[in-house]
Amino acid sequence: MNEALVFLLLFAAVACGWWLGRRSLSGVSDSASGPPSQYYRGLNYLLDGRPDGAVDQFISALEVNSETLETHIALGNVLRRRGEVDRAIRIHQNLLARPNLPRSQMHIAHLELARDYISAGLLDRAETLLLDLVAESDEQRDVSRQYLVEIYRSESEWQRAIDEAQALLPKRSLLRGEPPSSQLSGQPMAIQLAHFYCEFAVEQAQEGKLEEARRLLQNALQSDPACARASLELGRFEGAAGNHRLAIDALTRVVEEHAEFLPEAIPALRECYAALGEEQALSTYLRRCLDEHPSTPLMIAVADDIHRDEGNAAAHKFLAERLAQGPSLRGLLRLIRIQQEEKQGVPGDSLSMLSILLHRLIEVRPAYRCDHCGFSARHLLWFCPGCKYWGTFRTIRTAETE
């Protein structure tokens, strides 16, 4: 019933648009003109409960001109949202076949057709249209570039995504004020650009191009100085290159900007401090971080250091005291495993069974959630598949998940 109402309203708009366009072009009076035969056939389709046939008749009935362009565009948008991309493509191709439309309106039709192709998964055709609009249309250039950014992002063509994102980010926005946001995602383009650099850096590092990867990560930090991912990746690359001090600087910078990402840096920090022979300095640093930014991963990391330096009993006592202040399933699991070591339990005993059950319970629960749309995941994601935002995943801070 709702669809019939929608198409009835669209039909009325189409009829009015046809009548106004006919009147303006031919100068025929109201009394001398009437709806075309397609109008009545479309109405019959609609009343018979066949809105698809009605749409086809409406398309045929409405003459294309400057005054009816918005009606065509609106009908095409409705069809695209309903998943009827083939009909939306027909409408917009019909517009482009009319040479009498002004150039600016032809550009609008080009953009809508590109959106149709994106919805249909025909990204190569959409890219061709959008590149033409970037070259020819001042009015549609920015929005076309935003769609190109989305296409290149979905195809992992990071250099092209970077080029288009940079074109959307005027240099002056880096010097003052808030960076401009994308009309498509709503997220500042500078933040998206930083993650494009990170994605490209990871690819370059996998190909052994470490210098290029380092340069890209530095560009990411220039685009978004608060990008925790860039600092993490830069620390890992510097550590792999043997630049342990530089790696530690990059990794500890994460704490200054986003303390919740420190657990992600701990493995690389351990490698760097071990290479320098300064494990105790890391233990002191982690304890200080735990006091300032308490979390279960940090608590377990400190417990591991205590276990290594002071033995099972000291680690057991530390965990028991911390868990009494704030319960945590992951912390409890670590405590049980320390108790297993103390008692040298054999497989099948009660502690082993409890350890297995806790591990299964923890593994099935999401550990991260997007703080923009609420999409949850078991592992840290840098790109949210729900809202298409970058860098919005955070650890879920509950006793059940931690």
GICOR-V44901 format. One line per field, one symbol per residue. phi: phi as a letter, one per 40 degrees, with the letter a starting at -180 (. if undefined). psi: psi as a letter, one per 20 degrees, with the letter a starting at -180 (. if undefined). A space follows every 10 residues. Layout:
BEGIN
phi: ???
psi: ???
END
This chain:
BEGIN
phi: .ccccdcccc cccccccccc cccccbgccd ccbaccccdc ccccdcccgb cccccdcccc ccccaccbdc cccccccccc ccgccccccd cccccccbcc cdcccccccd cccccccccc gccccccccc cccccbbccb ccccccccdc cccccfcccc ccccccccbd ccccbagccc ccccbgcdcc cccdccdccc cccccccgcc cccccccccc cccadccccc cccccccccc cgcccccccc cccdcccacc cddccddccc ccccccgbcc ccdccccccc ccbcacdcdc cccccccccb hccccccccc cccccacacc cccccccccc cccfccdhcc cccccccccc ccccccbbac cbbgcbacbc bcbcccbgcb gbcbcccbcc cc
psi: hhghgghggh gggggggggg ggghhijqrg hiqrqrhhgh ghhggghjkm hghggghggh hoppahijgh gggggggghg hijmhhhggg ghhhgiioii qqghhhhghg ghhghghghi jmhhgggggh hghhhhohhj gghghghhgh ghghjkmhgh hgghhhhinq hhiihqrqqq qphghiqphh gggghggggh ggghhhjjmh ggggghhhhg hhgnhjohgg gghgggghgh ijmhghghgg hihhhhgnhi ighhigghgg gghghiklhh hgggghgghh hhmpqghggh gghhgggghi rggghggggg gghhhoqpgh hhghgghghg hgilqqpirh ggghgggggh gghipqiqpp jgijpqqhqp qhpoigikqq kjpqponqhh h.
END
